[in-house]
Amino acid sequence: MQFFHGTNIDFVGKRKFFVILSTLINITSIFVIIFVGIEFGIDFEGGTEIAYQFSKPVHADVIRNAVEKTGIKGGEIKSFGKENQFLVRTKETEKADTIILKAFNKYLPDIKTEVIKSDKIGPKIGKELRGQAFLAVLISIIAIMLYIAFRFEFTYGFGAVIALIHDVILTFLVVIVVNKLGWIDLEFNQSILAAMLTVVGFSVNDTVIIFDRIRENKDKMKGTPFLKLVNVSVNETLSRTINTVVTVFIVLLTIVLLGGPVLQGFAFTMLIGIITGTYSSIYIASTFVLWYTHTVKKIPIDYEPDKKTELKTAKV
């Protein structure tokens, strides 16, 4: 189903404005990330992981409320092992298991609670995992650049990487700001990392679709100025892009609103990521290819011969 069939929007004509805008936003984002800082979760900072066995069925929200009443914030509650077993993860390391067990006995008096195991994640291990997380994002971006470079050419691969870096920085900014404002708990943990890697994959998929259409149109529209060819290619893939983004957006928005705190961080990060990814595929990746072709390769991108002049020259 094509809702945007036959569009003729001048995307590349406004490329300078959007490049300047994106550059300013990214520079601002880097400063905000440096000065505000990233709030890391238990996975990357360290903490305590405790497994509990409850004698009766109990909902995760009830457990979460009891944990929060102890003053411990940002605790992760997950089902664990057998029925009525839950895993509580918190940044608190000193006597966290005892404090939480007392809270369960106080606020859940009709349910007998037993500690199955208690493990501590040291700050050194958290720091190592943090380094591995950023390395995973970096390796995925480099691998994508090599893939696109081999599939198309180096110019396209580098353009895709610039778009991906733009997406990661901008998504990080929104996650940090929303977390600091307290609207959603968005501590950087394994769930947010998974969302960031998914954003990278989603963004590059959209970029590859546009690049693939540009390559097809090079053969179909020989003699057409490269600037016009890129614009036509973006317009031809617009329907597919909008349909995909809207579908994913509705699903992710539903999870953010109704999925609960366990899935909320992943879904919200993905929600921002697909918006930035769609934008960068159109205005960043394609614009870089145009800039590189014109500035570095010295190939005219908007040259269109005057056919009337050519005819007159031929007659003479």
Number of C-alpha atoms within 10 A of each C-alpha: 7 10 11 16 13 12 14 12 12 13 17 21 12 11 19 12 11 17 16 11 11 17 12 11 15 19 12 13 20 15 12 16 17 9 9 13 12 19 15 18 24 25 24 25 21 23 21 22 23 20 21 20 20 17 14 12 10 15 10 16 12 12 19 18 13 21 25 14 12 14 10 16 14 18 18 18 21 16 15 14 11 8 13 17 21 23 20 22 26 24 22 17 15 11 9 22 23 10 14 21 17 16 19 22 15 12 15 16 10 11 16 12 19 15 16 12 12 15 13 17 19 16 15 12 13 19 16 12 17 20 11 13 17 12 12 13 18 13 11 14 21 13 14 19 24 17 14 22 17 12 14 15 13 16 18 24 27 21 25 31 22 17 28 29 17 23 27 20 18 24 24 23 23 18 22 23 17 14 18 17 9 10 9 16 18 27 21 22 20 18 19 23 17 16 20 21 20 17 25 25 18 18 24 26 16 23 29 19 16 24 25 14 17 22 14 12 17 16 9 10 12 10 12 17 16 23 18 16 21 27 19 22 20 27 22 19 18 21 17 17 20 15 15 14 17 13 10 15 19 12 12 23 16 13 19 21 13 11 14 11 18 14 16 23 25 23 23 23 25 27 23 20 27 26 17 21 29 23 19 28 28 23 21 26 27 26 25 20 20 24 17 16 16 16 12 9 9 10 14 14 18 14 13 12 11 8 9 9 9 10 10 9 9 8 6 5
